[in-house]
């Protein structure tokens, strides 16, 4: 049967991998090309490559680096960040992306997901949702976690899947960078309303966080993290051994 | 030289990069002279069967691929490219395929347990059948990466690997010089690169 996936996420700005805490205070980590091929060789199941550059110059640089990353990895690659039009889909798919992740773009243009799903297939379209609790309710945030859209998070995700998103990345702003585990309550609510793969993001503090995730929520497809992998705090082969020893089905 | 058939579908960049990584020269082309000159052919593909088949016919590639395959040139169909090798598909209607491998392409929906997601997306194990040259660098139980909602059926005599997704699903087929894999070797890490090497006739220690 299909395995649970472990996914390192590379946030890239101006050609370098960065990682912040609660989306602020970004800190340079390393070269995306080096990190990408390192992960491809050391049993990462997939790579997410996220463009957090704002300027158009930076975007051009990102496209070049994306090509270089894609040419050196032999696992599936999801690309996101600044995807707002069908041309953006086309641009990153031509550079070697297998899936395209949309976030703010889908909030601005509700038809983007259905258009992309029709053209490239559901499996190509990933909805990435940044969710934060506001007065006890899950709200969708836009622009890298800066703007509260006021929209309710769970129904938003369901709507995106109904429109053709083939996969969901649920990023909890509340747990992101805190390193005390994934947002299990939020993830559990998402799992109860969609039937496509759900990827947990935000909050992994160590290998234990992944074990807790897959044990508590057996329907979760994957766990995603950045800094704990980039800084070598968690090594993917060791994480997978721990999961396998606890009867979680992983590729090892 | 390997000719990757370009008929307007699919992510060919990854395939080219994979061949480069194993030190094989490849070219993405629809030039009949290059296809004729190539040592091996790869038929890629993503998307819907009917649409892809139509593009193959419009570019004339159906004829060149069939001719080369029937003359004994090694051919590898990948994902939808494998499904196109069959006689027909039931994806959104009924469509004729290249007919190079006996069998048909059927939907997973209704044939696998309802709690499983469709498409199957992710890493799954190969259960090898027999001793195909395509898998001479592969061990039983090696993981490869799948993305698909349809699979090859009624093709038992050609199956060289299954995978388990709530039922036995055709993972790879072969007939003489013609090979097809439902999974993506170019996305299957080291295991995938070893399968591409085997397709190029190279045996790994």
Interface residues (C-beta under 8 A of the other chain):
Chain A: X1 X2 X3 X5 X40 X41 X43 X45 X67 X70 X71 X72 X74 X75 X76 X93 X94 X95 X96 X97 X98 X120 X121 X122 X123 X166 X167 X195 X196 X197 X221 X251
Chain B: X11 X13 X14 X17 X18 X20 X21 X46 X47 X48 X117 X119 X120 X121 X122 X123 X124 X143 X145 X146 X147 X164 X165 X166 X184 X186 X187 X188 X189 X190 X192 X193
